[in-house]
Amino acid sequence: MFSQVIELIDQANSQDPNQEEFDGKSWPKELLYSQRMTDMLTRFAPDADELMQIAVRAQHIKRWCSPRSDFPMNKQGYHQWRSALYLFHAEQATQLMQQVGYDDDAQQRVYAAVAKKQIKKNPDSQLVEDVASLVFIEHYMLAFAATKPDYDEQKWIGILQRTWKKMSPEAHAFVLAGNITLPQPLVPLIEKALADQ
């Protein structure tokens, strides 16, 4: 069942019309993202069980089907979009699990983790959040910075501190031990943001 559901998640993400260049190859954006999530989970929590491997792989499943432009282009609209995405991804993941024969308890555990239910209280949700934050820092933060040339240093420090607060002490230790590749141009800013954390 596990290999079947991973294959179905990858098939779904392979349909992403958005492409990203990596290692001289063009990838469906969410397929590449899901594989980076799995790679980071293997590094950060190598003993994670198969349900958490499914949750992490499905964290952005079919994200292009719920575009940001469907919601008001303000702060409230952004938060509505994020909340809707959590539920959308969780529903997509559990539908595929049901398809291959996972029971209700397994589906509910993955649903809660992908939907980010009770982060800080539910260790599964926290694990998905940790892996997503680590992947963002290693692979996406620099590109995100390039899209926000109007953000000043203070704004960036705020973003970095909010990302850090979402993460568990274990994820903090993982970063501070040098286990992820930090985006070099942003290292001075990261150090400044974390100096008083």
C-alpha positions in Angstrom: 0.0 0.0 0.0 2.8 2.4 0.9 4.6 2.1 -2.5 1.3 2.4 -4.3 0.2 5.6 -2.5 3.6 7.2 -3.0 3.4 6.4 -6.7 -0.1 7.9 -6.9 1.1 11.1 -5.1 4.0 11.4 -7.6 1.7 10.8 -10.5 -0.6 13.6 -9.3 2.3 16.0 -8.8 3.8 15.1 -12.2 0.7 16.8 -13.7 1.9 20.2 -12.4 2.0 22.6 -15.4 4.5 24.8 -13.6 8.1 23.8 -14.3 11.3 24.3 -12.3 14.9 23.9 -13.5 17.1 21.8 -11.3 20.4 20.0 -12.2 20.0 20.9 -15.9 16.5 19.3 -16.0 13.0 20.7 -16.1 10.8 19.3 -13.4 7.1 19.6 -12.6 7.4 22.0 -9.7 5.4 20.1 -7.0 7.0 16.8 -8.0 10.4 18.3 -7.3 9.2 19.8 -4.1 7.7 16.5 -2.8 11.0 14.7 -3.5 12.9 17.4 -1.6 10.5 17.0 1.3 11.1 13.2 1.4 14.9 13.8 1.1 14.8 16.2 4.1 12.6 13.8 6.2 15.2 11.1 5.6 18.0 13.4 6.8 16.0 15.0 9.7 13.9 12.1 11.0 15.2 8.9 9.4 13.1 6.8 11.7 9.8 8.4 10.7 7.1 5.8 10.1 5.4 5.2 6.7 2.4 7.4 7.6 4.6 10.4 8.2 6.5 9.6 5.0 3.2 9.8 3.1 2.2 13.1 4.9 5.5 14.7 4.0 5.4 13.6 0.4 1.8 14.9 0.1 2.4 18.2 1.8 1.9 20.2 -1.5 -0.1 17.7 -3.5 -1.7 19.3 -6.6 -1.1 22.8 -5.1 -1.6 24.4 -8.5 -5.3 23.5 -8.4 -5.8 26.1 -5.6 -4.1 29.2 -6.8 -3.4 32.3 -4.6 -5.4 34.4 -7.1 -8.6 32.6 -6.1 -8.5 34.6 -2.8 -8.4 38.4 -2.0 -5.0 39.8 -2.6 -4.5 41.1 0.9 -3.2 39.7 4.2 -6.6 38.2 5.2 -6.9 36.6 1.7 -3.4 35.1 2.1 -4.3 33.5 5.4 -7.6 32.2 4.0 -5.7 30.7 1.0 -3.2 29.0 3.4 -5.9 27.5 5.6 -7.8 26.2 2.5 -4.6 24.7 1.1 -3.9 22.7 4.3 -7.4 21.1 4.0 -7.2 20.6 0.3 -3.8 18.8 0.5 -5.0 16.7 3.4 -8.1 15.6 1.5 -6.1 14.8 -1.6 -3.7 12.6 0.4 -6.4 10.7 2.3 -8.4 10.0 -0.9 -5.4 8.3 -2.4 -4.7 6.4 0.9 -8.3 5.2 0.8 -8.0 4.1 -2.8 -5.1 1.7 -2.0 -6.7 0.3 1.2 -5.4 2.3 4.2 -7.9 2.2 7.2 -9.7 5.2 8.7 -7.2 5.6 11.6 -4.2 5.8 9.2 -6.1 8.3 7.0 -7.1 10.5 9.9 -3.5 10.6 11.2 -2.2 11.7 7.9 -5.1 14.1 7.4 -4.3 15.8 10.8 -0.6 16.1 9.9 -1.0 17.5 6.4 -3.8 19.8 7.6 -1.4 21.1 10.3 -3.9 20.4 13.1 -2.6 21.5 16.5 1.0 22.3 15.6 3.1 22.4 18.8 0.7 19.8 20.3 0.5 17.1 17.6 4.0 15.8 17.0 3.0 14.6 13.5 1.9 18.1 12.4 5.0 19.6 13.9 7.2 17.1 12.0 5.5 18.1 8.7 6.0 21.8 9.6 9.7 21.2 10.5 10.5 19.4 7.3 8.6 22.1 5.2 10.6 24.9 7.0 13.9 23.1 6.5 13.1 22.6 2.8 12.1 26.3 2.5 15.3 27.5 4.0 17.6 25.2 2.0 15.8 25.3 -1.4 13.4 28.2 -1.7 14.3 31.1 0.6 16.8 32.6 -1.9 14.3 32.5 -4.8 11.6 33.9 -2.6 13.9 36.8 -1.6 14.5 37.6 -5.2 10.7 38.1 -5.7 10.6 40.6 -2.9 13.2 43.3 -3.7 11.1 45.9 -1.8 11.5 44.1 1.5 13.9 45.9 3.9 16.2 44.1 6.4 13.7 44.5 9.2 11.0 42.8 7.2 13.3 39.9 6.4 14.4 39.5 10.0 10.7 39.3 10.9 10.1 36.6 8.2 13.1 34.6 9.4 12.1 34.8 13.0 8.5 33.7 12.2 9.9 30.7 10.3 12.2 29.8 13.2 9.3 30.1 15.7 7.3 27.5 13.7 10.1 25.0 14.1 10.7 22.5 17.0 13.8 22.6 19.2 15.0 19.5 17.3 14.7 21.3 14.0 16.6 24.3 15.5 19.4 22.0 16.6 19.4 20.3 13.2 20.0 23.7 11.5 22.5 25.0 14.1 24.5 21.8 13.7 25.1 22.6 10.0 22.8 19.8 8.6 21.2 22.0 5.9 22.8 24.1 3.2 22.0 27.8 4.0 21.5 30.2 1.1 24.9 31.9 1.2 23.8 35.5 0.3 21.3 35.4 3.2 23.6 33.9 5.9 24.4 37.3 7.5 20.7 38.1 7.7 19.9 34.7 9.1 22.5 35.1 11.8 21.2 38.6 12.7 17.6 37.3 12.8 18.6 34.4 15.1 20.9 36.3 17.3 18.3 37.1 19.9 16.2 33.9 19.5 
